[in-house]
């Protein structure tokens, strides 16, 4: 597995976090103190996820990592325009690695979550796991 060094070349603002945390509370049904460090960890996990050769990994590990993309997505959708632009710019090449490897899921299962604006997402309809 390649280990990518996260660039994460920007900061998330207090104004972003107010809106993001409100949407997370609606999603998770509880307060979570989402901050820049959590976002950094989720982005770093997504970077590792897309670089992983999943042939020898368990599907539970795959599913654990895919959840990171939801946390990133909520930050994208609820951050202020300037932050959103930077997030999308940073994540687009990473997402392209996924989309270049992906294949359609045979059994598509996703739950529509009200706070997410653009479901279904590419990672819900497709997979890079070998036998899904």
N, C-alpha and C positions, 0 to 999 in steps of 0.2 A: 504494500500500500504506500502510495506517495503521501508525504506529509507536507501539506501546503502551509505556508506562512501567511496568516491572515493580514491583509493590508488595513482593513477597516479605517480608512483615511478621514473620518469625520466624527463629529460628536452629535449625540442626540440631545436636543434642548429640553429644558424644563417644561416649556410649552408643549412640545411633542409628547412628553411623558404624561402630562395631565390627561390628554385625549386618549392616548394609547392605554393607559391604566384604566380609564373609564370603560373602554371597549373590552378590555380583558376581564373586567369584573362582570360585564354582561355575559361574556363567553364562558368563563370558568365558574360563575355563580359565587365568587368569593374574591376578596381583595388579595392582590399579589403585587408586591413592590417591584414591578418591572422597571429595569433601569438599563443604562448603556452597557454595563458589564454583562447582564443577561443577554442582551442583544448580541454582543460580541461573542459570547459563548455559543449561541445558537448559530450564528454565521460561521464560526469556526467548525462547529459540528457539521453544518451543511457542506462546507468545503471538504471535510474528511469523508462525508457520505458519498459525494459524487466521485471521489477518487478511489473508493473502495471497490475491489473485485469481489462481488457478492457470492461467487461460486461456493466458497467454503464457509459462509456465514449462515446463521440461523435466521429464519424469517422474523423472529421476535426482535432481533437486533436491527434488522432493516426497518421494521415498523417503528421502533424507538427513534431511530434517526429521522425518519420521514416526518415525525411530529415537529421537529425543529423548524421545518419549512412553514408550518402554520404560525408559529410564533414570529417568524420573520415577516410573514405576510401581514399579520395584524399591525406590525410596526410600519410596514409600507403603507397600508391602507389608511392608517389613522395619524400618521406623522404630518407635519406641516409641509407644504409644497416643496420648499427648498431641501428639506431632509429627505422627503420621498424621492426627489429627483436623484439625490446622491446615492440612496439605497438601491434604487432601480439600476442606476449606472454601474454600481459595484457588483450587483447580483446577476445582471444579465449574462455576462460570460460564464458564470458558474451554472446558471440555469441552462444555458446552451449545452454544457457538457452533459447534463441530464437528458435534455431533449434529443441530443445526437445519439445517445445510447438507448433511449426508451423504446418500449414496444407496448402496444395496447394491453391492458389488463383483460384477462378472460372473464373474470367475475368482478364487475365494478361494484364496489360498495363504498359509499360515502354518505355522510349525513349532512344535510343542508344545515349550516350554522348561520343564524340570522346576522351576526356581526360581520361576517365575511361578505364582501360586496360582489365578488366575481366568481363564485363557485359555479361549476366545478373547475378545479385547477389542474394543470397538466400532471402533477404528481398524484392526483386522485384517479385519473383516467388511465394513466400509463405507469409502467414500472421499469426499473433496471435490474430487478431481482430475477435470477435465471429461470425459475420455474413457477411463476405466478400467472 
